[in-house]
Amino acid sequence: MPGKITLPHKCPKCGTIAKTEPELDRVFGYRTKDGGITNQSQCKKCR
């Protein structure tokens, strides 16, 4: 499935950083966009 996942990823609101894919899943989560999966831009606490 095509998509764009970039690491490390930083929350634009609070500055939380995820450096690994498991950390990205736990702290930010994923979303489906244009038929692919991408990481959420903001962390779960800020959403």
PDB file of N, CA, C and O in Angstrom, chain B, residues numbered from 101:
ATOM      1  N   MET B 101       0.840  -1.173   0.000  1.00  0.00           N
ATOM      2  CA  MET B 101       0.000   0.000   0.000  1.00  0.00           C
ATOM      3  C   MET B 101       0.892   1.246   0.000  1.00  0.00           C
ATOM      4  O   MET B 101       1.750   1.383   0.872  1.00  0.00           O
ATOM      5  N   PRO B 102       0.706   2.138  -0.946  1.00  0.00           N
ATOM      6  CA  PRO B 102       1.544   3.323  -1.002  1.00  0.00           C
ATOM      7  C   PRO B 102       1.202   4.306   0.115  1.00  0.00           C
ATOM      8  O   PRO B 102       0.067   4.356   0.588  1.00  0.00           O
ATOM      9  N   GLY B 103       2.167   5.059   0.514  1.00  0.00           N
ATOM     10  CA  GLY B 103       1.963   6.062   1.551  1.00  0.00           C
ATOM     11  C   GLY B 103       3.292   6.701   1.896  1.00  0.00           C
ATOM     12  O   GLY B 103       4.331   6.326   1.352  1.00  0.00           O
ATOM     13  N   LYS B 104       3.256   7.650   2.785  1.00  0.00           N
ATOM     14  CA  LYS B 104       4.475   8.347   3.160  1.00  0.00           C
ATOM     15  C   LYS B 104       4.580   8.399   4.677  1.00  0.00           C
ATOM     16  O   LYS B 104       3.755   9.020   5.346  1.00  0.00           O
ATOM     17  N   ILE B 105       5.596   7.744   5.210  1.00  0.00           N
ATOM     18  CA  ILE B 105       5.858   7.762   6.638  1.00  0.00           C
ATOM     19  C   ILE B 105       7.271   8.291   6.814  1.00  0.00           C
ATOM     20  O   ILE B 105       8.229   7.692   6.325  1.00  0.00           O
ATOM     21  N   THR B 106       7.402   9.405   7.508  1.00  0.00           N
ATOM     22  CA  THR B 106       8.707  10.030   7.688  1.00  0.00           C
ATOM     23  C   THR B 106       9.147   9.936   9.148  1.00  0.00           C
ATOM     24  O   THR B 106       8.370  10.196  10.066  1.00  0.00           O
ATOM     25  N   LEU B 107      10.385   9.565   9.338  1.00  0.00           N
ATOM     26  CA  LEU B 107      10.974   9.481  10.680  1.00  0.00           C
ATOM     27  C   LEU B 107      12.273  10.253  10.698  1.00  0.00           C
ATOM     28  O   LEU B 107      12.953  10.265   9.672  1.00  0.00           O
ATOM     29  N   PRO B 108      12.665  10.885  11.755  1.00  0.00           N
ATOM     30  CA  PRO B 108      11.842  11.119  12.943  1.00  0.00           C
ATOM     31  C   PRO B 108      10.726  12.108  12.626  1.00  0.00           C
ATOM     32  O   PRO B 108      10.823  12.909  11.697  1.00  0.00           O
ATOM     33  N   HIS B 109       9.664  12.028  13.427  1.00  0.00           N
ATOM     34  CA  HIS B 109       8.507  12.909  13.215  1.00  0.00           C
ATOM     35  C   HIS B 109       8.259  13.710  14.482  1.00  0.00           C
ATOM     36  O   HIS B 109       8.281  13.164  15.585  1.00  0.00           O
ATOM     37  N   LYS B 110       8.021  15.013  14.321  1.00  0.00           N
ATOM     38  CA  LYS B 110       7.833  15.922  15.457  1.00  0.00           C
ATOM     39  C   LYS B 110       6.435  16.528  15.423  1.00  0.00           C
ATOM     40  O   LYS B 110       5.976  16.985  14.375  1.00  0.00           O
ATOM     41  N   CYS B 111       5.763  16.531  16.564  1.00  0.00           N
ATOM     42  CA  CYS B 111       4.445  17.154  16.673  1.00  0.00           C
ATOM     43  C   CYS B 111       4.614  18.669  16.545  1.00  0.00           C
ATOM     44  O   CYS B 111       5.404  19.261  17.280  1.00  0.00           O
ATOM     45  N   PRO B 112       3.889  19.303  15.629  1.00  0.00           N
ATOM     46  CA  PRO B 112       4.033  20.749  15.445  1.00  0.00           C
ATOM     47  C   PRO B 112       3.483  21.563  16.610  1.00  0.00           C
ATOM     48  O   PRO B 112       3.819  22.739  16.755  1.00  0.00           O
ATOM     49  N   LYS B 113       2.647  20.958  17.437  1.00  0.00           N
ATOM     50  CA  LYS B 113       2.012  21.698  18.534  1.00  0.00           C
ATOM     51  C   LYS B 113       2.830  21.651  19.825  1.00  0.00           C
ATOM     52  O   LYS B 113       3.048  22.687  20.453  1.00  0.00           O
ATOM     53  N   CYS B 114       3.293  20.440  20.234  1.00  0.00           N
ATOM     54  CA  CYS B 114       3.987  20.326  21.521  1.00  0.00           C
ATOM     55  C   CYS B 114       5.460  19.942  21.404  1.00  0.00           C
ATOM     56  O   CYS B 114       6.206  20.052  22.377  1.00  0.00           O
ATOM     57  N   GLY B 115       5.888  19.492  20.221  1.00  0.00           N
ATOM     58  CA  GLY B 115       7.293  19.165  20.019  1.00  0.00           C
ATOM     59  C   GLY B 115       7.683  17.730  20.338  1.00  0.00           C
ATOM     60  O   GLY B 115       8.867  17.397  20.271  1.00  0.00           O
ATOM     61  N   THR B 116       6.722  16.860  20.687  1.00  0.00           N
ATOM     62  CA  THR B 116       7.011  15.455  20.949  1.00  0.00           C
ATOM     63  C   THR B 116       7.597  14.818  19.695  1.00  0.00           C
ATOM     64  O   THR B 116       7.119  15.068  18.589  1.00  0.00           O
ATOM     65  N   ILE B 117       8.644  13.985  19.868  1.00  0.00           N
ATOM     66  CA  ILE B 117       9.316  13.366  18.730  1.00  0.00           C
ATOM     67  C   ILE B 117       9.214  11.850  18.808  1.00  0.00           C
ATOM     68  O   ILE B 117       9.408  11.261  19.872  1.00  0.00           O
ATOM     69  N   ALA B 118       8.910  11.218  17.675  1.00  0.00           N
ATOM     70  CA  ALA B 118       8.925   9.761  17.540  1.00  0.00           C
ATOM     71  C   ALA B 118      10.068   9.418  16.599  1.00  0.00           C
ATOM     72  O   ALA B 118      10.135   9.932  15.482  1.00  0.00           O
ATOM     73  N   LYS B 119      10.975   8.540  17.053  1.00  0.00           N
ATOM     74  CA  LYS B 119      12.151   8.192  16.254  1.00  0.00           C
ATOM     75  C   LYS B 119      12.051   6.836  15.572  1.00  0.00           C
ATOM     76  O   LYS B 119      12.754   6.585  14.593  1.00  0.00           O
ATOM     77  N   THR B 120      11.186   5.955  16.076  1.00  0.00           N
ATOM     78  CA  THR B 120      11.041   4.615  15.490  1.00  0.00           C
ATOM     79  C   THR B 120       9.597   4.398  15.055  1.00  0.00           C
ATOM     80  O   THR B 120       8.702   5.129  15.478  1.00  0.00           O
ATOM     81  N   GLU B 121       9.370   3.394  14.211  1.00  0.00           N
ATOM     82  CA  GLU B 121       8.019   3.121  13.736  1.00  0.00           C
ATOM     83  C   GLU B 121       7.075   2.675  14.858  1.00  0.00           C
ATOM     84  O   GLU B 121       5.930   3.124  14.886  1.00  0.00           O
ATOM     85  N   PRO B 122       7.514   1.796  15.796  1.00  0.00           N
ATOM     86  CA  PRO B 122       6.611   1.459  16.912  1.00  0.00           C
ATOM     87  C   PRO B 122       6.268   2.669  17.777  1.00  0.00           C
ATOM     88  O   PRO B 122       5.135   2.796  18.243  1.00  0.00           O
ATOM     89  N   GLU B 123       7.230   3.551  17.992  1.00  0.00           N
ATOM     90  CA  GLU B 123       6.992   4.769  18.759  1.00  0.00           C
ATOM     91  C   GLU B 123       6.031   5.690  18.000  1.00  0.00           C
ATOM     92  O   GLU B 123       5.164   6.317  18.609  1.00  0.00           O
ATOM     93  N   LEU B 124       6.180   5.771  16.696  1.00  0.00           N
ATOM     94  CA  LEU B 124       5.294   6.577  15.863  1.00  0.00           C
ATOM     95  C   LEU B 124       3.862   6.070  15.963  1.00  0.00           C
ATOM     96  O   LEU B 124       2.926   6.864  16.065  1.00  0.00           O
ATOM     97  N   ASP B 125       3.688   4.761  15.935  1.00  0.00           N
ATOM     98  CA  ASP B 125       2.359   4.156  16.041  1.00  0.00           C
ATOM     99  C   ASP B 125       1.748   4.454  17.405  1.00  0.00           C
ATOM    100  O   ASP B 125       0.568   4.794  17.493  1.00  0.00           O
ATOM    101  N   ARG B 126       2.530   4.331  18.458  1.00  0.00           N
ATOM    102  CA  ARG B 126       2.041   4.523  19.825  1.00  0.00           C
ATOM    103  C   ARG B 126       1.737   5.994  20.123  1.00  0.00           C
ATOM    104  O   ARG B 126       0.710   6.297  20.730  1.00  0.00           O
ATOM    105  N   VAL B 127       2.607   6.903  19.709  1.00  0.00           N
ATOM    106  CA  VAL B 127       2.481   8.321  20.066  1.00  0.00           C
ATOM    107  C   VAL B 127       1.607   9.112  19.087  1.00  0.00           C
ATOM    108  O   VAL B 127       0.842   9.979  19.508  1.00  0.00           O
ATOM    109  N   PHE B 128       1.713   8.822  17.786  1.00  0.00           N
ATOM    110  CA  PHE B 128       0.996   9.598  16.773  1.00  0.00           C
ATOM    111  C   PHE B 128      -0.160   8.841  16.133  1.00  0.00           C
ATOM    112  O   PHE B 128      -1.243   9.402  15.967  1.00  0.00           O
ATOM    113  N   GLY B 129       0.047   7.584  15.773  1.00  0.00           N
ATOM    114  CA  GLY B 129      -0.963   6.827  15.057  1.00  0.00           C
ATOM    115  C   GLY B 129      -0.854   7.063  13.564  1.00  0.00           C
ATOM    116  O   GLY B 129      -0.038   7.863  13.105  1.00  0.00           O
ATOM    117  N   TYR B 130      -1.685   6.359  12.812  1.00  0.00           N
ATOM    118  CA  TYR B 130      -1.672   6.450  11.354  1.00  0.00           C
ATOM    119  C   TYR B 130      -3.047   6.845  10.847  1.00  0.00           C
ATOM    120  O   TYR B 130      -4.039   6.758  11.570  1.00  0.00           O
ATOM    121  N   ARG B 131      -3.095   7.282   9.592  1.00  0.00           N
ATOM    122  CA  ARG B 131      -4.360   7.573   8.933  1.00  0.00           C
ATOM    123  C   ARG B 131      -4.263   7.157   7.477  1.00  0.00           C
ATOM    124  O   ARG B 131      -3.171   7.093   6.911  1.00  0.00           O
ATOM    125  N   THR B 132      -5.399   6.876   6.878  1.00  0.00           N
ATOM    126  CA  THR B 132      -5.462   6.522   5.465  1.00  0.00           C
ATOM    127  C   THR B 132      -5.689   7.797   4.665  1.00  0.00           C
ATOM    128  O   THR B 132      -6.600   8.577   4.943  1.00  0.00           O
ATOM    129  N   LYS B 133      -4.843   7.985   3.673  1.00  0.00           N
ATOM    130  CA  LYS B 133      -4.924   9.193   2.854  1.00  0.00           C
ATOM    131  C   LYS B 133      -4.596   8.841   1.411  1.00  0.00           C
ATOM    132  O   LYS B 133      -3.540   8.274   1.129  1.00  0.00           O
ATOM    133  N   ASP B 134      -5.496   9.175   0.505  1.00  0.00           N
ATOM    134  CA  ASP B 134      -5.306   8.918  -0.927  1.00  0.00           C
ATOM    135  C   ASP B 134      -4.950   7.462  -1.202  1.00  0.00           C
ATOM    136  O   ASP B 134      -4.087   7.178  -2.033  1.00  0.00           O
ATOM    137  N   GLY B 135      -5.612   6.543  -0.509  1.00  0.00           N
ATOM    138  CA  GLY B 135      -5.388   5.125  -0.739  1.00  0.00           C
ATOM    139  C   GLY B 135      -4.119   4.582  -0.110  1.00  0.00           C
ATOM    140  O   GLY B 135      -3.776   3.425  -0.354  1.00  0.00           O
ATOM    141  N   GLY B 136      -3.403   5.368   0.691  1.00  0.00           N
ATOM    142  CA  GLY B 136      -2.188   4.929   1.350  1.00  0.00           C
ATOM    143  C   GLY B 136      -2.235   5.269   2.832  1.00  0.00           C
ATOM    144  O   GLY B 136      -3.174   5.908   3.307  1.00  0.00           O
ATOM    145  N   ILE B 137      -1.230   4.841   3.540  1.00  0.00           N
ATOM    146  CA  ILE B 137      -1.156   5.118   4.969  1.00  0.00           C
ATOM    147  C   ILE B 137      -0.068   6.146   5.225  1.00  0.00           C
ATOM    148  O   ILE B 137       1.021   6.068   4.657  1.00  0.00           O
ATOM    149  N   THR B 138      -0.370   7.104   6.078  1.00  0.00           N
ATOM    150  CA  THR B 138       0.596   8.113   6.475  1.00  0.00           C
ATOM    151  C   THR B 138       0.462   8.342   7.978  1.00  0.00           C
ATOM    152  O   THR B 138      -0.550   7.978   8.577  1.00  0.00           O
ATOM    153  N   ASN B 139       1.472   8.940   8.579  1.00  0.00           N
ATOM    154  CA  ASN B 139       1.391   9.214  10.004  1.00  0.00           C
ATOM    155  C   ASN B 139       0.550  10.464  10.266  1.00  0.00           C
ATOM    156  O   ASN B 139       0.473  11.357   9.422  1.00  0.00           O
ATOM    157  N   GLN B 140      -0.078  10.520  11.441  1.00  0.00           N
ATOM    158  CA  GLN B 140      -0.822  11.714  11.854  1.00  0.00           C
ATOM    159  C   GLN B 140       0.181  12.836  12.075  1.00  0.00           C
ATOM    160  O   GLN B 140       1.312  12.577  12.485  1.00  0.00           O
ATOM    161  N   SER B 141      -0.206  14.059  11.814  1.00  0.00           N
ATOM    162  CA  SER B 141       0.727  15.171  11.995  1.00  0.00           C
ATOM    163  C   SER B 141       0.891  15.532  13.464  1.00  0.00           C
ATOM    164  O   SER B 141       2.008  15.803  13.905  1.00  0.00           O
ATOM    165  N   GLN B 142      -0.197  15.541  14.236  1.00  0.00           N
ATOM    166  CA  GLN B 142      -0.111  15.853  15.654  1.00  0.00           C
ATOM    167  C   GLN B 142      -0.167  14.580  16.491  1.00  0.00           C
ATOM    168  O   GLN B 142      -0.767  13.585  16.086  1.00  0.00           O
ATOM    169  N   CYS B 143       0.465  14.623  17.665  1.00  0.00           N
ATOM    170  CA  CYS B 143       0.448  13.468  18.554  1.00  0.00           C
ATOM    171  C   CYS B 143      -0.956  13.271  19.125  1.00  0.00           C
ATOM    172  O   CYS B 143      -1.806  14.154  19.018  1.00  0.00           O
ATOM    173  N   LYS B 144      -1.189  12.115  19.728  1.00  0.00           N
ATOM    174  CA  LYS B 144      -2.519  11.793  20.259  1.00  0.00           C
ATOM    175  C   LYS B 144      -2.939  12.735  21.379  1.00  0.00           C
ATOM    176  O   LYS B 144      -4.128  13.013  21.535  1.00  0.00           O
ATOM    177  N   LYS B 145      -1.976  13.234  22.167  1.00  0.00           N
ATOM    178  CA  LYS B 145      -2.308  14.163  23.261  1.00  0.00           C
ATOM    179  C   LYS B 145      -2.828  15.496  22.734  1.00  0.00           C
ATOM    180  O   LYS B 145      -3.712  16.097  23.345  1.00  0.00           O
ATOM    181  N   CYS B 146      -2.296  15.960  21.619  1.00  0.00           N
ATOM    182  CA  CYS B 146      -2.666  17.264  21.072  1.00  0.00           C
ATOM    183  C   CYS B 146      -3.925  17.222  20.206  1.00  0.00           C
ATOM    184  O   CYS B 146      -4.518  18.268  19.943  1.00  0.00           O
ATOM    185  N   ARG B 147      -4.341  16.056  19.765  1.00  0.00           N
ATOM    186  CA  ARG B 147      -5.544  15.971  18.945  1.00  0.00           C
ATOM    187  C   ARG B 147      -6.782  15.993  19.776  1.00  0.00           C
ATOM    188  O   ARG B 147      -7.888  15.929  19.239  1.00  0.00           O
TER     189      ARG B 147
END
